[in-house]
Amino acid sequence: MSESVISIFALGGLGEIGKNMYVIQYGDEIVVVDSGGKFPDEELPGVDLVIPDISYLEDNQEKIKGIFLTHGHEDHIGALPYVLKKLKVPVYGAPLTIGLVEAKLKEHHLLRDSVLHVINPNDTLEFGLIKLSFFTTNHTIPDSLGIAVHTPEGAIVHTGDFKFDLTPMGNPSDFRKMAQLGESGRVLALLSDSTNSQREGGTPSERIVGESINHIFHHAQGRILFSTFASNVYRLQQVVQAAISYGRKIALIGRSMEKVFEIAQRLGYIRAPKEILIETKQIDNYKPEQVVVLCTGSQGEPMAALTRIAQGSHRQIKIIPGDTVVFSSSPIPGNDVAINRTINLLFRAGADVIYGNQLEIHASGHGSQEDLKMMLNLMKPKYFIPIHGEYRMLVQHGKLAQEIGIPSENTFIMEIGDVFRYTKSYAAATVAVERKAVSAGVVLVDGSGVGDVGNIVLRDRKRFSQDGVMIVVLTVDMQNKKLMSGPDLVTRGFVYVRESEDMLREASQLTRGTILRLLDKGVTSWSEWKGQISNTLSPYFLSKTNRSPMIIPIIMEPKDEAQPLEEERVPKA
């Protein structure tokens, strides 16, 4: 009798926060959950976006039934424009999620060629031997869904990002469906959000933030600049309600803020009277106490609206004494320095800044320990795979599962590329985790280039940023073995030339000596010339400055000074 095999693995989303993509495969049928991107940190200079490696999906494209989205945050939909260039598969999501995806694909000129399906929590989709059902969850964005993939061997449930909010701004979590899944005894494996697994208790309701927003609007004497994630639609709606109550006009600043607000308003998730919205250029037409500005930049992003306002570089709005600036978000790990820098600039400009724990101005969208235990108790899974969080969060979530009775041997802390494989044969069912069994990892997006920035390029960029560059220019007559001109040393980001003339003159003489020795030996290999020049200058500069700039020799021939040596020339078409 043939075996039934279920494979579960992540191409992004295990042991990290930022990009999510999960693969659930039953036989020859593949379901992909989410397609997220991650913004780079300081270790990835020049990189615009980090996305999952989808090599496995490219090799198995004919098996993919679709990409199913849990919600519309960037770390769950951000990679779609790049994925859909490689995979011609349909995408499924709730109305707001698909609305945000449409806007993203339109920017990349992919909308006409993409197949998008709007689903709701009551839908059931059948593909061959598998069936998908959905259930409503609470998060910081409307239309958040959990996904159940039903197979003949049992259901694999993916919670998406969730918390249990008993007084939600939108629809409540569908406890009935979750309980039905658990009571059926058919939940083979649960993949559950681990972001707040180290936080005790439960996560506060979004409505608590609304009370703090009203407090701020009641006491602010001047303009209010309110900064939050653009996709936090419930938070935006609460600001709109407060603005109506206190007679303030709303100006939107920031491209993503304008885009999300427009989409959410069109779909009915934000209800704002037309007369309450004003253009940024109209702000000065109103008294300070009549204006609230909704803007991006709560994470101190360099090009975000609030950061440019704090720096005084925004073209249309400047901080004036009496402004109240609200940071309505919690810092993403690694962003603390940038956020503190922006806060200091705002204080220096005379603003009153509300941030951190001064008021309850932010409520996480991720469940804390009691929420996570409740999900586990509702689902009653046989096997548990914690997802979406840093590695320490996955481990802690595994411990919580053990507290509610899931055996440690049935909990699997996995890493990118690991495969949870459930095999059911005539004799018995077996479970194993195969380490690094599929091609997985990260692909770096840099401008229009996808995947063409690797470790060598990043290493060079780091050297440029840390120690600068030294360019060595010379002209050589290879036939007559003569140095015609140079070497000329040009430096950028290494030393101040006027204060280092003696060192650079000595470096030039050392380089000249190396070149003459190469000519005497009849060496014609450009790579050897480059290596010898670098081997001469690198230790010299290190001894003089304790820095090691990148050495770039440019060697030309006298017959055409624009032409390098033969080995360096670009081949003719």
RODO-2510 file (C-alpha; in nm, 4 decimals, decimal comma):
residues 573
     n   res          X          Y          Z
     1     m     0,0000     0,0000     0,0000
     2     s     0,1341     0,3450    -0,0886
     3     e     0,2451     0,5899     0,1778
     4     s     0,0760     0,9231     0,2561
     5     v     0,3314     1,1994     0,3108
     6     i     0,2798     1,5495     0,4511
     7     s     0,5721     1,7927     0,4393
     8     i     0,5783     2,1268     0,6202
     9     f     0,8647     2,3752     0,5961
    10     a     0,9403     2,7459     0,5910
    11     l     1,1204     2,9427     0,3236
    12     g     1,1053     3,2377     0,5645
    13     g     0,9541     3,2945     0,9088
    14     l     1,1320     3,0530     1,1426
    15     g     1,3879     3,1847     1,3876
    16     e     1,3449     3,5418     1,2663
    17     i     1,0948     3,8239     1,2360
    18     g     1,0333     3,9887     0,9054
    19     k     0,9633     3,7568     0,6139
    20     n     0,7103     3,4783     0,6144
    21     m     0,6528     3,1992     0,3659
    22     y     0,5398     2,8509     0,4587
    23     v     0,4948     2,5459     0,2406
    24     i     0,2464     2,2681     0,3188
    25     q     0,2651     1,9738     0,0801
    26     y     0,0485     1,6650     0,0644
    27     g     0,1637     1,4284    -0,2078
    28     d     0,1714     1,6305    -0,5293
    29     e    -0,0324     1,9233    -0,3951
    30     i     0,1364     2,2326    -0,2495
    31     v    -0,0201     2,5159    -0,0523
    32     v     0,1917     2,8287     0,0126
    33     v     0,0963     3,0467     0,3097
    34     d     0,2099     3,4116     0,2902
    35     s     0,4857     3,5717     0,0876
    36     g     0,6588     3,8248     0,3077
    37     g     0,9554     4,0549     0,2719
    38     k     1,1862     4,2062     0,5305
    39     f     1,3538     4,5451     0,5316
    40     p     1,7331     4,5178     0,5668
    41     d     1,9395     4,6060     0,8718
    42     e     2,2800     4,7742     0,8912
    43     e     2,4495     4,4464     0,7985
    44     l     2,3064     4,4723     0,4454
    45     p     2,4233     4,8103     0,3088
    46     g     2,2482     4,9201    -0,0084
    47     v     1,9939     4,6373    -0,0011
    48     d     1,6284     4,7402    -0,0430
    49     l     1,4446     4,4242     0,0586
    50     v     1,5094     4,0694     0,1797
    51     i     1,2824     3,7972     0,0401
    52     p     1,2726     3,4179     0,0708
    53     d     1,4547     3,1886    -0,1695
    54     i     1,1780     3,0207    -0,3731
    55     s     1,3970     2,7765    -0,5680
    56     y     1,1943     2,4804    -0,4381
    57     l     0,8690     2,6380    -0,5540
    58     e     1,0123     2,7195    -0,8959
    59     d     1,1110     2,3540    -0,9365
    60     n     0,7631     2,2384    -0,8295
    61     q     0,5462     2,5123    -0,9758
    62     e     0,2976     2,2728    -1,1368
    63     k     0,2062     2,1369    -0,7902
    64     i     0,1211     2,4742    -0,6339
    65     k    -0,2511     2,5343    -0,5781
    66     g    -0,2019     2,8937    -0,4745
    67     i    -0,0505     3,1441    -0,2340
    68     f    -0,2885     3,2022     0,0583
    69     l    -0,2424     3,5227     0,2592
    70     t    -0,3240     3,5514     0,6284
    71     h    -0,3284     3,9347     0,6264
    72     g    -0,1911     4,2428     0,4533
    73     h     0,1224     4,3389     0,6473
    74     e     0,4451     4,3822     0,4521
    75     d     0,6149     4,0893     0,6246
    76     h     0,3396     3,8686     0,4818
    77     i     0,2823     4,0187     0,1343
    78     g     0,5978     4,2210     0,0631
    79     a     0,7712     3,9595    -0,1542
    80     l     0,4729     3,8966    -0,3838
    81     p     0,5863     4,1244    -0,6706
    82     y     0,9131     3,9327    -0,6938
    83     v     0,7590     3,5895    -0,6363
    84     l     0,4890     3,6377    -0,9001
    85     k     0,7517     3,7222    -1,1595
    86     k     0,8761     3,3651    -1,1165
    87     l     0,5583     3,1772    -1,0214
    88     k     0,2423     3,1974    -1,2297
    89     v     0,0056     3,0903    -0,9501
    90     p    -0,3165     3,2382    -0,8080
    91     v    -0,3191     3,4444    -0,4889
    92     y    -0,5995     3,4265    -0,2306
    93     g    -0,6759     3,6725     0,0471
    94     a    -0,9475     3,8657     0,2291
    95     p    -1,0751     4,1950     0,0763
    96     l    -0,8364     4,4417     0,2436
    97     t    -0,5420     4,2066     0,1928
    98     i    -0,6138     4,1764    -0,1790
    99     g    -0,6675     4,5534    -0,2003
   100     l    -0,3177     4,6131    -0,0630
   101     v    -0,1754     4,3430    -0,2928
   102     e    -0,3397     4,5053    -0,5964
   103     a    -0,1757     4,8395    -0,5164
   104     k     0,1618     4,6720    -0,4733
   105     l     0,1373     4,4736    -0,7974
   106     k     0,0209     4,7816    -0,9853
   107     e     0,3399     4,9633    -0,8847
   108     h     0,5405     4,6752    -1,0316
   109     h     0,3260     4,6578    -1,3494
   110     l     0,2170     4,3024    -1,2626
   111     l    -0,1507     4,3493    -1,1844
   112     r    -0,2844     4,2619    -1,5321
   113     d    -0,0945     3,9335    -1,5392
   114     s    -0,1791     3,8267    -1,1829
   115     v    -0,4721     3,6105    -1,0737
   116     l    -0,6158     3,7368    -0,7431
   117     h    -0,9100     3,5829    -0,5574
   118     v    -1,1001     3,7494    -0,2719
   119     i    -1,2039     3,5062     0,0013
   120     n    -1,3991     3,5387     0,3247
   121     p    -1,3814     3,3348     0,6466
   122     n    -1,6804     3,1217     0,5497
   123     d    -1,5318     3,0034     0,2202
   124     t    -1,4100     2,6490     0,1638
   125     l    -1,1743     2,5728    -0,1250
   126     e    -1,1152     2,2212    -0,2559
   127     f    -0,8166     2,1062    -0,4620
   128     g    -0,7846     1,7371    -0,5363
   129     l    -0,7240     1,5592    -0,2058
   130     i    -0,6909     1,8751     0,0064
   131     k    -0,9409     2,1329     0,1261
   132     l    -0,8859     2,4769     0,2815
   133     s    -1,1030     2,6525     0,5371
   134     f    -1,0508     2,9832     0,7184
   135     f    -1,1300     3,1490     1,0503
   136     t    -1,1283     3,5106     1,1674
   137     t    -0,8505     3,6279     1,4014
   138     n    -0,7685     3,9610     1,5675
   139     h    -0,4564     4,1547     1,4704
   140     t    -0,3700     4,5216     1,4135
   141     i    -0,5100     4,5086     1,0600
   142     p    -0,8612     4,4048     0,9511
   143     d    -0,9304     4,0859     0,7562
   144     s    -0,6751     3,8724     0,9410
   145     l    -0,7304     3,5016     0,8889
   146     g    -0,6157     3,1685     1,0205
   147     i    -0,5889     2,8931     0,7604
   148     a    -0,6651     2,5219     0,7972
   149     v    -0,5320     2,2857     0,5294
   150     h    -0,7360     1,9647     0,5505
   151     t    -0,5791     1,6423     0,4226
   152     p    -0,6993     1,2809     0,4505
   153     e    -0,4477     1,2402     0,7362
   154     g    -0,5578     1,5447     0,9334
   155     a    -0,5531     1,9247     0,9299
   156     i    -0,2516     2,1530     0,9350
   157     v    -0,3531     2,4845     1,0937
   158     h    -0,1636     2,8110     1,0433
   159     t    -0,2798     3,0802     1,2878
   160     g    -0,1359     3,3821     1,1080
   161     d    -0,0499     3,6730     1,3376
   162     f    -0,3102     3,6863     1,6147
   163     k    -0,4166     3,7862     1,9617
   164     f    -0,7424     3,7292     2,1474
   165     d    -0,9053     4,0719     2,1802
   166     l    -1,2363     4,0413     2,3670
   167     t    -1,3332     4,4009     2,2826
   168     p    -1,1963     4,4280     1,9281
   169     m    -1,2334     4,7217     1,6915
   170     g    -1,3434     4,4856     1,4140
   171     n    -1,4875     4,1356     1,3977
   172     p    -1,4125     3,9116     1,6975
   173     s    -1,1992     3,6013     1,6750
   174     d    -1,4029     3,3026     1,5604
   175     f    -1,3738     3,0920     1,8753
   176     r    -1,6447     2,8574     1,7491
   177     k    -1,4509     2,7508     1,4398
   178     m    -1,1281     2,7148     1,6321
   179     a    -1,2976     2,5028     1,8962
   180     q    -1,4653     2,2875     1,6299
   181     l    -1,1278     2,2185     1,4705
   182     g    -0,9861     2,1147     1,8061
   183     e    -1,2864     1,9073     1,9159
   184     s    -1,2791     1,7146     1,5906
   185     g    -0,9438     1,5686     1,6934
   186     r    -0,8251     1,6226     1,3365
   187     v    -0,5584     1,8899     1,3937
   188     l    -0,2450     1,7016     1,3020
   189     a    -0,0097     2,0002     1,3305
   190     l    -0,0421     2,3593     1,4519
   191     l     0,1819     2,6406     1,3242
   192     s     0,1366     2,9301     1,5658
   193     d     0,2671     3,2883     1,5985
   194     s     0,5479     3,3132     1,8590
   195     t     0,6279     3,6865     1,8556
   196     n     0,5134     3,7589     2,2127
   197     s     0,5820     3,4168     2,3650
   198     q     0,8161     3,5739     2,6211
   199     r     0,5569     3,8246     2,7409
   200     e     0,3505     3,7098     3,0389
   201     g    -0,0239     3,7526     3,0677
   202     g    -0,2496     3,8561     2,7813
   203     t    -0,2143     4,1268     2,5183
   204     p    -0,4232     4,4409     2,5854
   205     s    -0,7185     4,5327     2,3683
   206     e    -0,6840     4,7905     2,0919
   207     r    -0,9619     4,9900     2,2601
   208     i    -0,7247     5,0819     2,5449
   209     v    -0,5208     5,2730     2,2888
   210     g    -0,8348     5,4609     2,1892
   211     e    -0,8702     5,5900     2,5454
   212     s    -0,5118     5,7200     2,5372
   213     i    -0,5695     5,8842     2,1987
   214     n    -0,8698     6,0692     2,3377
   215     h    -0,6626     6,1780     2,6392
   216     i    -0,3951     6,3208     2,4074
   217     f    -0,6486     6,5049     2,1904
   218     h    -0,8167     6,6489     2,4991
   219     h    -0,4944     6,7961     2,6423
   220     a    -0,2949     6,8938     2,3291
   221     q    -0,2875     7,2710     2,2789
   222     g    -0,1245     7,2767     1,9356
   223     r    -0,0937     7,0515     1,6348
   224     i    -0,0812     6,6730     1,6833
   225     l     0,1552     6,4675     1,4719
   226     f     0,0514     6,1058     1,5105
   227     s     0,2938     5,8436     1,3808
   228     t     0,2121     5,4742     1,3490
   229     f     0,2398     5,1897     1,1009
   230     a     0,0387     5,2795     0,7928
   231     s    -0,1195     4,9344     0,7917
   232     n    -0,2526     4,9699     1,1488
   233     v    -0,5995     5,0495     1,0149
   234     y    -0,7779     5,0186     1,3496
   235     r    -0,5417     5,2763     1,5003
   236     l    -0,6026     5,5124     1,2076
   237     q    -0,9788     5,4823     1,2548
   238     q    -0,9467     5,5726     1,6230
   239     v    -0,7485     5,8836     1,5315
   240     v    -1,0215     5,9758     1,2824
   241     q    -1,2882     5,9366     1,5522
   242     a    -1,0885     6,1525     1,7956
   243     a    -1,0338     6,4181     1,5279
   244     i    -1,4092     6,4343     1,4651
   245     s    -1,4811     6,4610     1,8384
   246     y    -1,2314     6,7433     1,8944
   247     g    -1,2899     6,9367     1,5724
   248     r    -0,9558     6,8735     1,4060
   249     k    -0,8760     6,8354     1,0371
   250     i    -0,6568     6,5445     0,9238
   251     a    -0,3606     6,5702     0,6884
   252     l    -0,1897     6,2541     0,5628
   253     i     0,1866     6,2569     0,5092
   254     g     0,3831     5,9630     0,3731
   255     r     0,3265     5,7624     0,0571
   256     s     0,2368     5,4376     0,2339
   257     m     0,0061     5,6200     0,4755
   258     e    -0,1821     5,7816     0,1888
   259     k    -0,2070     5,4527    -0,0017
   260     v    -0,3332     5,2407     0,2890
   261     f    -0,5747     5,5102     0,4057
   262     e    -0,7253     5,5389     0,0563
   263     i    -0,7655     5,1619     0,0148
   264     a    -0,9093     5,1117     0,3647
   265     q    -1,1481     5,4027     0,3154
   266     r    -1,2628     5,2720    -0,0239
   267     l    -1,3348     4,9277     0,1261
   268     g    -1,5158     5,0736     0,4269
   269     y    -1,2607     4,9898     0,6981
   270     i    -1,1915     5,3597     0,7638
   271     r    -1,4909     5,5905     0,7885
   272     a    -1,3819     5,9520     0,7539
   273     p    -1,6090     6,2351     0,6360
   274     k    -1,4717     6,4004     0,3246
   275     e    -1,4631     6,7439     0,4878
   276     i    -1,2295     6,6275     0,7648
   277     l    -0,9414     6,5531     0,5269
   278     i    -0,7144     6,8322     0,4047
   279     e    -0,4072     6,8540     0,1834
   280     t    -0,0688     6,9051     0,3477
   281     k    -0,0365     7,2453     0,1819
   282     q    -0,3575     7,3548     0,3595
   283     i    -0,2257     7,2955     0,7123
   284     d    -0,1219     7,6586     0,7601
   285     n    -0,4762     7,7709     0,6779
   286     y    -0,5916     7,6358     1,0140
   287     k    -0,5069     7,7129     1,3739
   288     p    -0,2622     7,4624     1,5341
   289     e    -0,5324     7,3268     1,7641
   290     q    -0,7437     7,2414     1,4574
   291     v    -0,4930     7,0095     1,2898
   292     v    -0,3762     6,6498     1,3294
   293     v    -0,1144     6,5017     1,0985
   294     l    -0,1122     6,1248     1,0372
   295     c     0,2343     6,0249     0,9241
   296     t     0,4785     5,7403     0,8821
   297     g     0,8123     5,7174     1,0629
   298     s     0,7363     5,5602     1,4000
   299     q     1,0436     5,3362     1,3558
   300     g     1,2849     5,6202     1,2745
   301     e     1,3162     5,5129     0,9094
   302     p     1,5597     5,7520     0,7348
   303     m     1,3250     5,8570     0,4529
   304     a     0,9951     5,8407     0,6423
   305     a     0,7863     6,1556     0,6842
   306     l     0,8343     6,2036     1,0593
   307     t     1,2119     6,1564     1,0360
   308     r     1,2377     6,4252     0,7675
   309     i     1,0121     6,6543     0,9711
   310     a     1,2357     6,6050     1,2775
   311     q     1,5447     6,6827     1,0698
   312     g     1,3833     6,9966     0,9286
   313     s     1,4153     6,8637     0,5729
   314     h     1,0454     6,8130     0,4944
   315     r     0,9318     7,0599     0,2296
   316     q     0,5837     7,1285     0,3637
   317     i     0,5847     7,0961     0,7422
   318     k     0,8234     7,2048     1,0178
   319     i     0,8045     7,1437     1,3915
   320     i     0,6878     7,4479     1,5857
   321     p     0,6900     7,4869     1,9660
   322     g     0,3645     7,3511     2,1056
   323     d     0,3387     7,0565     1,8657
   324     t     0,2573     6,7192     2,0219
   325     v     0,4222     6,4223     1,8492
   326     v     0,2965     6,0709     1,9249
   327     f     0,4918     5,7505     1,8566
   328     s     0,2141     5,4917     1,8522
   329     s     0,4152     5,1725     1,8019
   330     s     0,6673     4,9588     1,9835
   331     p     1,0257     4,9604     1,8522
   332     i     1,1160     4,6777     1,6177
   333     p     1,4392     4,5175     1,7466
   334     g     1,7346     4,7054     1,6008
   335     n     1,5467     5,0326     1,5426
   336     d     1,5964     5,1804     1,8909
   337     v     1,8922     5,4017     1,7966
   338     a     1,7123     5,5555     1,4973
   339     i     1,3933     5,6126     1,6989
   340     n     1,5816     5,7790     1,9869
   341     r     1,7668     6,0010     1,7403
   342     t     1,4374     6,1185     1,5916
   343     i     1,2852     6,1773     1,9365
   344     n     1,5850     6,3899     2,0402
   345     l     1,5541     6,6002     1,7248
   346     l     1,1847     6,6568     1,7916
   347     f     1,2507     6,7683     2,1490
   348     r     1,5279     6,9972     2,0240
   349     a     1,2795     7,1578     1,7826
   350     g     1,0389     7,2309     2,0691
   351     a     0,7847     6,9495     2,0378
   352     d     0,6235     6,7606     2,3231
   353     v     0,6899     6,3945     2,2393
   354     i     0,4804     6,1058     2,3722
   355     y     0,6513     5,7696     2,3372
   356     g     0,7352     5,4478     2,5178
   357     n     0,5350     5,3828     2,8347
   358     q     0,4213     5,7382     2,9014
   359     l     0,0676     5,6421     2,7984
   360     e    -0,0860     5,3247     2,6622
   361     i    -0,0455     5,4483     2,3068
   362     h     0,0257     5,1098     2,1536
   363     a    -0,1181     4,7608     2,1873
   364     s     0,0599     4,4722     2,0214
   365     g    -0,1204     4,2697     1,7604
   366     h     0,0493     3,9496     1,8768
   367     g    -0,0755     3,7247     2,1517
   368     s     0,1128     3,7009     2,4793
   369     q     0,1558     3,3789     2,6784
   370     e    -0,2071     3,3399     2,7879
   371     d    -0,3279     3,3989     2,4308
   372     l    -0,0863     3,1391     2,2991
   373     k    -0,1933     2,8829     2,5571
   374     m    -0,5575     2,9455     2,4680
   375     m    -0,4874     2,8829     2,1005
   376     l    -0,3100     2,5576     2,1850
   377     n    -0,5998     2,4487     2,4071
   378     l    -0,8558     2,5339     2,1411
   379     m    -0,6725     2,3514     1,8610
   380     k    -0,5508     2,0470     2,0568
   381     p    -0,2842     1,9623     1,7976
   382     k    -0,0979     1,6329     1,7928
   383     y     0,2197     1,8067     1,6748
   384     f     0,3258     2,1655     1,7332
   385     i     0,5551     2,3873     1,5229
   386     p     0,6116     2,7390     1,6642
   387     i     0,6647     2,9984     1,3892
   388     h     0,7133     3,3712     1,3285
   389     g     0,9591     3,4955     1,5870
   390     e     1,3230     3,4967     1,6781
   391     y     1,4698     3,1608     1,7784
   392     r     1,4425     3,2280     2,1522
   393     m     1,0725     3,3019     2,1023
   394     l     1,0186     2,9693     1,9253
   395     v     1,1871     2,7880     2,2141
   396     q     0,9722     2,9675     2,4730
   397     h     0,6567     2,8888     2,2758
   398     g     0,7585     2,5229     2,2764
   399     k     0,7826     2,5356     2,6570
   400     l     0,4332     2,6856     2,6789
   401     a     0,3033     2,3953     2,4688
   402     q     0,4530     2,1506     2,7152
   403     e     0,2803     2,3339     3,0021
   404     i    -0,0596     2,2627     2,8502
   405     g     0,0180     1,8969     2,7877
   406     i     0,1801     1,8623     2,4448
   407     p     0,4755     1,6201     2,4838
   408     s     0,8176     1,7687     2,4185
   409     e     0,8822     1,5013     2,1534
   410     n     0,5794     1,6328     1,9606
   411     t     0,7088     1,9923     1,9516
   412     f     0,9496     2,0810     1,6722
   413     i     1,1730     2,3898     1,6818
   414     m     1,2735     2,4188     1,3188
   415     e     1,4980     2,6428     1,1129
   416     i     1,4794     2,7665     0,7552
   417     g     1,5062     2,4699     0,5181
   418     d     1,4188     2,2065     0,7810
   419     v     1,1305     1,9811     0,6752
   420     f     0,8717     1,8330     0,9115
   421     r     0,7711     1,5117     0,7384
   422     y     0,4721     1,3021     0,8445
   423     t     0,4553     0,9621     0,6760
   424     k     0,1638     0,7252     0,7183
   425     s     0,1994     0,3760     0,5834
   426     y    -0,0072     0,0622     0,6259
   427     a     0,1961    -0,0298     0,9334
   428     a     0,2166     0,2990     1,1221
   429     a     0,2688     0,6722     1,1101
   430     t     0,6147     0,8209     1,1552
   431     v     0,7337     1,1773     1,2041
   432     a     1,0797     1,3165     1,1388
   433     v     1,2444     1,6520     1,0890
   434     e     1,4982     1,6476     0,8093
   435     r     1,7618     1,9148     0,8577
   436     k     1,8235     2,1530     0,5651
   437     a     1,6350     1,9209     0,3319
   438     v     1,5197     2,1894     0,0872
   439     s     1,6907     2,4845    -0,0760
   440     a     1,5970     2,7849     0,1373
   441     g     1,7456     3,1070     0,2610
   442     v     1,7356     3,4710     0,1572
   443     v     1,7436     3,6582    -0,1708
   444     l     1,8517     4,0225    -0,1624
   445     v     1,6709     4,2847    -0,3690
   446     d     1,8835     4,5835    -0,4684
   447     g     1,7146     4,8288    -0,7033
   448     s     1,6018     4,6317    -1,0062
   449     g     1,8404     4,3478    -0,9261
   450     v     1,7018     4,0403    -0,7519
   451     g     1,9535     3,7916    -0,6155
   452     d     2,2564     3,9495    -0,7819
   453     v     2,3948     4,0854    -0,4541
   454     g     2,5860     3,8156    -0,2686
   455     n     2,8318     3,7862     0,0176
   456     i     3,1253     3,9175    -0,1871
   457     v     2,9381     4,2331    -0,2897
   458     l     2,8199     4,2916     0,0683
   459     r     3,1731     4,2404     0,1996
   460     d     3,3020     4,5010    -0,0458
   461     r     3,0280     4,7467     0,0503
   462     k     3,1140     4,7093     0,4174
   463     r     3,4800     4,7756     0,3432
   464     f     3,3860     5,0849     0,1440
   465     s     3,1738     5,2124     0,4313
   466     q     3,4327     5,1374     0,6989
   467     d     3,7741     5,2085     0,5438
   468     g     3,7077     5,3774     0,2103
   469     v     3,8697     5,3128    -0,1263
   470     m     4,2070     5,3798    -0,2872
   471     i     4,2136     5,3884    -0,6687
   472     v     4,5526     5,3424    -0,8361
   473     v     4,5647     5,4732    -1,1959
   474     l     4,8580     5,4013    -1,4289
   475     t     4,9363     5,3671    -1,8004
   476     v     5,1656     5,0855    -1,9110
   477     d     5,3220     5,0070    -2,2483
   478     m     5,3238     4,6303    -2,2196
   479     q     5,5051     4,5718    -2,5497
   480     n     5,8015     4,7924    -2,4577
   481     k     5,7744     4,7181    -2,0866
   482     k     5,7482     5,0854    -1,9903
   483     l     5,5490     5,2713    -1,7273
   484     m     5,4143     5,5672    -1,9272
   485     s     5,2343     5,7569    -1,6488
   486     g     5,1372     5,7174    -1,2866
   487     p     5,0811     5,5639    -1,0556
   488     d     4,8286     5,8268    -0,9473
   489     l     4,6496     5,7583    -0,6189
   490     v     4,2899     5,8753    -0,5783
   491     t     4,1229     5,8217    -0,2411
   492     r     3,7629     5,8453    -0,1270
   493     g     3,6481     5,7925     0,2333
   494     f     3,9976     5,6896     0,3511
   495     v     4,2108     5,9900     0,4483
   496     y     4,2028     6,3670     0,4057
   497     v     4,4499     6,4191     0,1207
   498     r     4,5925     6,7552     0,2327
   499     e     4,6912     6,6099     0,5680
   500     s     4,8290     6,2869     0,4235
   501     e     5,0439     6,4049     0,1322
   502     d     5,3652     6,2501     0,2654
   503     m     5,2011     5,9105     0,3191
   504     l     5,0407     5,9114    -0,0249
   505     r     5,3686     6,0150    -0,1892
   506     e     5,5491     5,7253    -0,0213
   507     a     5,2660     5,4893    -0,1192
   508     s     5,3013     5,6024    -0,4799
   509     q     5,6749     5,5325    -0,4722
   510     l     5,6176     5,1850    -0,3276
   511     t     5,3627     5,1142    -0,5994
   512     r     5,6021     5,2383    -0,8672
   513     g     5,8687     4,9998    -0,7416
   514     t     5,6262     4,7078    -0,7571
   515     i     5,5256     4,7994    -1,1141
   516     l     5,8858     4,8205    -1,2338
   517     r     5,9598     4,4771    -1,0876
   518     l     5,6568     4,3331    -1,2678
   519     l     5,7729     4,4851    -1,5947
   520     d     6,1243     4,3472    -1,5489
   521     k     5,9815     3,9987    -1,4941
   522     g     5,7592     4,0309    -1,8034
   523     v     5,4374     3,9713    -1,6083
   524     t     5,1337     4,0435    -1,8301
   525     s     4,8501     3,8975    -1,6241
   526     w     4,6205     4,1750    -1,5070
   527     s     4,5036     3,9735    -1,2052
   528     e     4,8645     3,9303    -1,0908
   529     w     4,9296     4,3022    -1,1361
   530     k     4,6203     4,3808    -0,9278
   531     g     4,7219     4,1334    -0,6585
   532     q     5,0797     4,2627    -0,6365
   533     i     4,9723     4,6275    -0,6136
   534     s     4,7157     4,5423    -0,3424
   535     n     4,9730     4,3321    -0,1527
   536     t     5,2076     4,6307    -0,1562
   537     l     4,9624     4,8993    -0,0451
   538     s     4,7338     4,7156     0,1982
   539     p     4,9956     4,6375     0,4668
   540     y     5,1507     4,9804     0,4210
   541     f     4,8215     5,1658     0,4839
   542     l     4,7363     4,9303     0,7689
   543     s     5,0673     5,0085     0,9416
   544     k     5,0255     5,3837     0,8918
   545     t     4,6551     5,4307     0,9662
   546     n     4,5288     5,1044     1,1181
   547     r     4,2748     5,1007     0,8332
   548     s     4,2563     4,8835     0,5256
   549     p     4,0915     5,0597     0,2293
   550     m     3,9813     4,8672    -0,0778
   551     i     4,2570     4,8921    -0,3413
   552     i     4,1317     4,9250    -0,7013
   553     p     4,4076     4,9370    -0,9685
   554     i     4,3068     5,0812    -1,3076
   555     i     4,5686     4,9902    -1,5681
   556     m     4,5545     5,1379    -1,9200
   557     e     4,7509     5,1024    -2,2412
   558     p     4,8979     5,4093    -2,4150
   559     k     4,7350     5,3433    -2,7527
   560     d     4,3917     5,4062    -2,5998
   561     e     4,3944     5,5382    -2,2474
   562     a     4,0288     5,4529    -2,2057
   563     q     4,1103     5,0859    -2,2578
   564     p     4,2348     4,8664    -1,9748
   565     l     4,4542     4,5639    -2,0235
   566     e     4,3165     4,2829    -2,2379
   567     e     4,1935     4,0769    -1,9424
   568     e     3,9852     4,3670    -1,8113
   569     r     3,8126     4,4660    -2,1343
   570     v     3,4418     4,4184    -2,1809
   571     p     3,3859     4,1706    -2,4658
   572     k     3,2547     4,3258    -2,7857
   573     a     2,9012     4,2426    -2,8904
***
